[in-house]
Amino acid sequence: MDITKEVLINLYKTMVTIRRFEERAAKLHEKGRIPGNIHPYIGEEAVATGVIQALSRDDLITSTHRGHGHMIAKGGNVKAMMAELYGKETGCCKGKGGSMHIADFSIGSLGACGIVGGGIPIATGSALASKLDKDEKVTVCFFGEGASNQGSFHECLNMASLWKLPVIYVIENNLYAITTSIKETVAGKLQNRGIPYDIPTKKVDGNNVLEVYEKAMEMVKKARVGNGPSLLVCNTYRILGHFVGEQVLPWRYRTKDEVSQWSKKCPIQQFRKYLIERSLLGSEILDTIDLEVEKMIDESVEFAEGSAYPSEESALADVFAYNKGGY
């Protein structure tokens, strides 16, 4: 596949933006400046970046509790995202969604979801709507390997295959469902889970952004012309814990050596090395991108900290209420 310089730059910048945003958010949370929980996407950047690069702006995605990376890759406003983590009124959800429910319908992000596998039915419904509307949009559904054990996963794959819906199910296999190894939770191979439903499945190195991008492109083209769903299994790893703060607890489910070995497979460093060694992008360009991203993250924090919290009067705004019989 021939990839333009513009795409290569975008892939690199997106991954770096995700990494720096997550690093900063983690530090701010540790200092008590961001409330709630933060589930960092550090180490998995190539999955969101590669898949979403294959989409158009009008296409749709559903996300997970570890959803900042998906949002950024889809074109989310970093200032509004940081403000959302702070719970400020300038956030993309007006400060009411926070980290685990971050969303922006204007860019096709249907939202993160704190429920394991909660986005799978939503993505399937979104794809059904696109088929009925004949709008040629494709929906991508991100979820972890643990969610592939949910009944909704199997029900939705069956429905999507039967009705040839334009949806791509992306399993982000980071080896652990919170603290439980995939060896203890998943029978058989993840890439075989599409077989009973006649859904084509590909397994890729989730730390290789070009491999992810190329496979996603094939699946998106297939879905857009009405040839039904696909399942993409991306093998990757989260470098930090399940949530910010886990590192202060005794490590009982994975070893420091394991984390160290996976850290050496950093998707950003691998891609940077690839670009420089093949003279596709020089270190000067990449260094400039790094500096631009750092400045953007600094500005996002300044924006968030300078924004106001939602007013008490806005507490019931945007809340759906069904009133029948005078209740």
MIKE-272474 format. One line per 10 residues: number of its first residue (from 1); their letters; for each residue x, y, z of C-alpha. Coordinates in Angstrom, 1 decimal, decimal comma. Layout:
% MIKE-272474
NUM	a	X Y Z | ...
This chain:
% MIKE-272474
1	mditkevlin	0,0 0,0 0,0 | 1,3 3,4 -1,0 | 1,0 5,8 1,9 | 1,3 9,6 1,5 | 3,6 11,8 3,5 | 0,6 13,5 4,9 | -0,8 10,2 6,3 | 2,6 9,3 7,8 | 2,7 12,6 9,6 | -0,8 12,3 10,8
11	lyktmvtirr	-0,2 8,7 12,1 | 2,9 9,9 14,1 | 1,3 13,1 15,4 | -1,8 11,3 16,5 | 0,1 8,7 18,5 | 2,3 11,3 20,1 | -0,7 13,4 21,0 | -2,5 10,4 22,7 | 0,7 9,5 24,6 | 1,4 13,1 25,9
21	feeraaklhe	-2,3 13,7 26,7 | -2,4 10,5 28,8 | 0,9 11,1 30,5 | -0,2 14,6 31,5 | -3,7 13,4 32,6 | -2,1 10,7 34,8 | 0,2 13,2 36,5 | -2,6 15,7 37,1 | -4,8 13,0 38,6 | -2,0 11,9 40,9
31	kgripgnihp	-1,7 15,5 42,1 | -5,4 15,6 42,8 | -6,3 18,1 40,1 | -8,4 15,7 38,1 | -11,3 13,9 39,9 | -12,6 10,4 39,3 | -10,7 7,6 37,6 | -8,3 7,7 34,7 | -7,6 4,6 32,6 | -4,5 5,4 30,5
41	yigeeavatg	-4,2 4,2 26,8 | -0,4 4,4 27,0 | 1,1 1,5 24,9 | -2,0 1,0 22,8 | -1,8 4,2 20,7 | -1,3 2,4 17,3 | -4,7 0,7 17,5 | -6,9 3,8 17,7 | -4,6 5,7 15,4 | -4,3 3,0 12,7
51	viqalsrddl	-8,0 2,1 12,6 | -9,4 5,6 12,7 | -7,0 6,9 10,1 | -8,8 4,5 7,7 | -12,2 6,3 8,4 | -13,7 9,4 7,1 | -14,9 12,2 9,4 | -18,5 11,2 8,8 | -17,9 7,6 10,0 | -18,7 6,6 13,6
61	itsthrghgh	-17,0 5,0 16,5 | -17,9 3,6 19,9 | -15,4 3,6 22,7 | -14,6 2,1 26,1 | -13,7 3,3 29,6 | -10,1 3,6 28,2 | -11,3 5,9 25,5 | -9,2 9,1 25,3 | -7,1 7,6 22,5 | -10,1 6,8 20,3
71	miakggnvka	-11,5 10,3 20,9 | -8,2 12,1 19,9 | -7,7 9,9 16,9 | -11,2 10,7 15,7 | -10,3 14,4 15,8 | -11,5 15,4 19,3 | -10,6 18,8 20,5 | -7,8 18,3 23,1 | -8,7 21,5 25,1 | -12,3 20,4 25,4
81	mmaelygket	-11,2 16,9 26,3 | -8,9 18,1 29,1 | -11,6 20,4 30,4 | -14,0 17,5 30,5 | -11,6 15,5 32,6 | -11,5 18,5 35,0 | -15,3 18,5 35,1 | -15,5 22,0 33,6 | -18,3 23,6 31,7 | -16,1 24,0 28,6
91	gcckgkggsm	-15,6 20,3 28,3 | -16,9 18,4 25,3 | -19,7 17,0 27,5 | -20,0 20,3 29,6 | -18,1 18,6 32,4 | -20,8 16,0 33,0 | -19,3 13,0 31,3 | -15,8 12,9 32,6 | -13,2 10,4 31,5 | -15,3 7,3 31,1
101	hiadfsigsl	-18,1 8,9 29,3 | -16,3 11,3 27,0 | -18,1 11,8 23,7 | -18,5 14,2 20,7 | -21,3 13,5 18,3 | -20,1 16,2 15,9 | -17,0 14,2 15,0 | -18,7 10,8 15,0 | -17,7 9,7 18,5 | -20,8 8,1 20,0
111	gacgivgggi	-19,2 7,9 23,4 | -17,0 6,0 25,8 | -18,7 3,5 28,1 | -17,9 2,3 31,6 | -19,8 -0,9 31,0 | -17,7 -3,7 29,6 | -18,9 -4,4 26,1 | -21,5 -1,7 26,4 | -20,5 -0,1 23,1 | -21,1 -3,3 21,1
121	piatgsalas	-24,9 -3,0 20,8 | -24,6 0,7 20,2 | -22,2 0,3 17,3 | -24,4 -2,5 15,9 | -27,4 -0,2 16,1 | -25,5 2,6 14,5 | -24,5 0,4 11,6 | -28,1 -0,8 11,2 | -29,2 2,9 11,0 | -26,6 3,5 8,3
131	kldkdekvtv	-27,8 0,6 6,3 | -31,4 1,7 6,5 | -30,5 5,3 5,7 | -28,1 4,2 2,9 | -25,6 6,9 4,0 | -22,5 4,8 3,4 | -21,2 5,4 6,8 | -19,1 2,8 8,6 | -19,1 2,3 12,4 | -16,1 1,0 14,3
141	cffgegasnq	-16,6 -0,6 17,7 | -13,6 -0,7 20,1 | -13,5 -3,1 23,1 | -11,2 -5,3 25,0 | -10,6 -9,1 24,8 | -12,6 -9,5 28,1 | -15,7 -8,0 26,4 | -15,6 -10,7 23,8 | -17,0 -13,0 26,4 | -20,1 -10,9 26,8
151	gsfheclnma	-23,4 -12,3 25,4 | -23,9 -9,0 23,6 | -20,8 -9,6 21,6 | -22,1 -12,9 20,2 | -25,6 -11,6 19,7 | -24,4 -8,5 17,8 | -22,0 -10,4 15,6 | -24,8 -12,8 14,6 | -27,1 -9,9 13,8 | -24,4 -7,9 11,9
161	slwklpviyv	-23,5 -10,9 9,8 | -27,1 -11,8 9,1 | -28,0 -8,3 8,0 | -24,6 -7,5 6,5 | -24,2 -4,3 8,5 | -21,3 -1,8 7,9 | -19,5 -2,3 11,2 | -16,0 -3,3 12,2 | -15,5 -4,9 15,6 | -12,0 -4,1 17,0
171	iennlyaitt	-10,7 -6,2 19,8 | -7,9 -4,4 21,7 | -6,3 -7,4 23,2 | -4,0 -6,0 25,9 | -3,9 -9,4 27,7 | -5,6 -8,4 30,9 | -9,2 -7,7 31,8 | -8,4 -5,4 34,7 | -6,1 -7,9 36,5 | -7,2 -11,2 35,0
181	siketvagkl	-5,0 -12,7 32,3 | -6,5 -13,7 29,0 | -5,2 -17,2 29,7 | -7,8 -17,5 32,4 | -10,8 -15,9 30,6 | -10,7 -16,7 26,8 | -11,2 -20,2 25,4 | -9,6 -20,7 22,0 | -8,2 -18,0 19,8 | -9,7 -14,6 19,6
191	qnrgipydip	-9,3 -14,6 15,8 | -11,6 -17,6 15,6 | -14,5 -15,8 17,3 | -15,9 -14,5 14,0 | -16,0 -18,0 12,4 | -19,4 -19,1 13,7 | -20,9 -16,0 12,2 | -19,1 -16,1 8,9 | -17,4 -12,8 9,7 | -13,9 -12,3 8,2
201	tkkvdgnnvl	-11,3 -11,8 10,9 | -7,7 -10,6 10,8 | -5,1 -10,7 13,6 | -2,5 -7,9 13,6 | 0,4 -6,6 15,6 | -1,4 -3,9 17,5 | 1,8 -2,0 18,1 | 2,5 -1,7 14,4 | 0,5 1,3 13,3 | 1,0 0,7 9,6
211	evyekamemv	-0,2 -3,0 9,8 | -3,3 -1,9 11,8 | -4,0 0,9 9,2 | -3,6 -1,4 6,2 | -6,0 -4,0 7,6 | -8,5 -1,5 8,7 | -8,5 0,1 5,3 | -9,4 -3,2 3,7 | -12,2 -3,7 6,2 | -13,6 -0,2 5,8
221	kkarvgngps	-13,7 -0,5 2,0 | -15,5 -3,8 2,3 | -18,1 -2,5 4,8 | -18,7 0,7 2,8 | -19,8 -1,1 -0,3 | -22,3 -3,3 1,5 | -20,2 -6,4 2,1 | -20,9 -6,7 5,8 | -18,9 -6,7 9,0 | -15,3 -7,6 9,9
231	llvcntyril	-13,5 -8,5 13,1 | -10,0 -7,1 13,8 | -7,9 -8,5 16,6 | -5,1 -6,1 17,7 | -2,6 -7,6 20,0 | -1,1 -4,9 22,2 | -0,4 -4,0 25,8 | -1,2 -1,3 28,4 | 2,1 -0,1 29,9 | 0,5 1,5 32,9
241	ghfvgeqvlp	-2,0 -0,2 35,2 | -5,7 -0,6 34,7 | -6,2 2,8 36,3 | -3,9 5,6 37,6 | -2,9 4,7 41,1 | -2,6 1,0 40,5 | 1,2 1,3 40,6 | 1,1 2,0 44,3 | -0,4 -1,4 44,9 | 1,5 -4,7 45,1
251	wryrtkdevs	1,8 -6,2 41,6 | 0,2 -9,6 41,8 | -1,0 -10,2 38,3 | 2,0 -9,3 36,0 | 5,7 -8,9 36,5 | 7,9 -5,9 36,1 | 9,9 -7,9 33,6 | 6,8 -8,4 31,4 | 6,0 -4,7 31,5 | 9,6 -3,9 30,6
261	qwskkcpiqq	9,7 -6,2 27,6 | 6,5 -4,8 26,2 | 7,7 -1,2 26,9 | 10,5 -2,0 24,4 | 7,8 -2,6 21,8 | 6,5 1,0 22,1 | 4,5 1,7 19,0 | 5,7 5,3 18,8 | 9,3 4,5 19,0 | 9,0 1,7 16,5
271	frkyliersl	7,2 3,9 14,0 | 9,7 6,8 14,5 | 12,6 4,4 13,8 | 10,8 3,0 10,8 | 10,3 6,5 9,3 | 13,9 7,7 9,9 | 15,6 4,5 8,7 | 13,6 4,5 5,4 | 14,1 8,3 5,0 | 10,3 8,8 4,9
281	lgseildtid	10,4 11,5 7,5 | 13,5 13,1 9,0 | 14,2 13,5 12,7 | 13,8 17,3 12,4 | 10,2 17,0 11,2 | 9,4 14,5 14,0 | 11,1 16,6 16,6 | 9,0 19,6 15,5 | 5,9 17,5 15,8 | 6,9 16,5 19,3
291	levekmides	7,3 20,2 20,3 | 4,0 21,2 18,7 | 2,2 18,4 20,7 | 3,8 19,4 24,0 | 2,7 23,0 23,4 | -0,8 21,8 22,6 | -1,0 19,7 25,8 | 0,3 22,7 27,9 | -2,4 24,9 26,4 | -5,1 22,3 27,0
301	vefaegsayp	-4,2 22,2 30,7 | -4,2 26,0 30,9 | -7,6 26,1 29,2 | -9,0 23,5 31,5 | -7,7 25,1 34,7 | -8,9 28,5 33,6 | -12,5 27,3 32,8 | -15,4 27,5 35,2 | -17,3 24,6 36,7 | -20,9 24,0 35,5
311	seesaladvf	-23,4 26,2 37,4 | -26,0 24,7 39,7 | -28,7 25,9 37,4 | -27,3 23,6 34,6 | -27,6 20,4 36,7 | -30,8 19,3 35,0 | -29,9 20,6 31,5 | -29,5 17,9 28,8 | -31,2 15,3 31,1 | -34,0 13,3 29,5
321	aynkggy	-37,1 12,9 31,6 | -40,2 10,9 30,8 | -43,3 12,3 32,4 | -46,5 10,3 32,2 | -49,5 10,4 34,5 | -48,3 13,4 36,5 | -45,2 11,7 38,0
